Amino acid sequence: MLSKFQKGLIKMPIVGFNLTNLQAQKTKPLESKEKELKIQSKLGITAVKEEKLPTGKTKTDGLRFDFEFKLDYQPGIAKIAIEGFMYYMDDPKILKEITDQWKKEKNIPLDVKTQLLNTVVLRASIKALQLEQEINVPPHMPFPSVKPVTRGKDYIG
């Protein structure tokens, strides 16, 4: 049976995104001779809880998804950890399906998980870039770069 979300009838109802823990630690300087710099990442949902969410004058059934986003600069150069939670609202039947699956398997439906993790990647990556700049380590994701263009001798312009 397809949920309303899977059928495309309901958009992803993330109604709040909050950060609870930011850590950035540089344990040794990055040397120019470091050719083996590797950045390992970890991303995941760590908890799912039922909550009454404040929506104006009333409280509505919803879920709280706790998450983690971690970057490990190897070999032993730096670590960045970002933790937080998102509030999610949907039809009570769908919320029950999600919490039941979490309790049984420590997993959530793929369609919901994809949307949640994409939100975490977007929001946490921006914060991670700020932290990387503060502790002076390279960004964890590639950026476009400008390269010089050489033009032939015959170019007139």
N, C-alpha and C positions, 0 to 999 in steps of 0.2 A: 504494500500500500504506500503510495507516494504522499508525502506531507505537502501541505500548501506551499511550503518553501520550495520543495523540489519541483512542484508544478509551475513555479514562477509566479504564483498569485500574491506572494508577500515578499517585500524587500527585507533585507537583513536589518532587524530592529536593534542595533546597538545604540543604547541611549546614554551611555556614559563611558569614559575612558579615564582611568586614574593611575598615576605612578605612585608606588609606595616605597621603592628602594632603588637608589642609584649608587653604584659603586664603580670607581675607576681607579685602578692601581697600576703604576708602572714600577716593575721590580728591578729592571736594569735598563741602561741606556741602549737605544737602538744604534748600532754601529753601521757605518756605510759598508763594511765588509760582510754584513749579514745577508747572505744570498738565499738562505733557507727559511726566510720568514713565512710562516704559515698562520693563517687566521682560521681557527675552528669556531663554529657557531653552534649554539644550542637554542632551540625555540620550542616551547610547548605550553600546553594548558596543564596547570598543576592541581587545580581544584575546581569543582562546580558546586555551588551552594544555592539553595532556594532562598529568595529574599523578597520582601515587600518593598517595592520601589516607590519613592515619593513622586507622584505625578500630579502636581497641583495640590488640591485640597484633599485628595484621596491617596491611598497606597494601592499599587497594582502588583499582581503576581509577576515575578521576574526571576532571572537567574544572575548570579555573579560568577564570572569565569576569572579565576586567578591565572596569571601567566608569568613566564620567565623568558628573557632574551639575554643570552650570554655570548661574549666573544672572548676567545683565548688566543693571545698573540704568542706564538711559539717560535723559538724555544725559550720559554720562561721570561718573556719580555713584559707583557702587560695582560691585565684582565679587566673586562667591563661587564657589569651585571646590572640588568634593569628588570625590576619586578613591578607588577601592578595588577589591576583588575578591570574588567569591563562589565557593564550592566547590559542585560539582554532581555527584551520583552517579546512575547509572542503569544499565540493561542495557548491556553492552559494544557490542552492535550499534547501539543508539541513539547511544551516545557516538561511535562511528565515523561514523555518518551526519552528526552535528552537526559534527565536525571536518572531514570531507570537504567539506561545504557551505561551511564557513568558509574553508577553503583555496582553494576555487574561486571563491566569490562575495563573500567578506567579509561573509557574512550567515549567520543561523541560522534553523532552522525557526520559523515564526510562533508556534506554540503554546508553544514553549520561550522564545522571545524575549519574548512577552507576560508570562509569569510572572516572568522575570528582571527586566524593566524595571519591573513593578509593585512588586517587592520593593525595587528601587533607589529608586523614587519615594517609597515609604513611609518607608524608613529614612533616605535622604539629606534628605528634606524636613524631618524632625524635627531633624536636625543643622543644616540651613540656617537654620531658625527660631532656633536658639540663636545662630548666628553673626550673623544679622541683628540680634538684640537687642544683641549685644556691640558692633557698629559703628553702631548706632542708625539703621537704615534700616527702612522698612515691610516687613511680611511679604510674601513672594512669592505667597501664596495668601490668599483671603478668609476671614475668620473671622465667625462669627455675631456680631451686635451687638444690644444692648438699645436699644429705642426707646421714648420715652414714649408712653403711651396716654392720649388725651384722652377723657374720659367726658362724656356729655351732662349737662345740668342736672337732668334727671329721675332720674338714677341714685341709688338708695339702697342703700348696702351697706356 
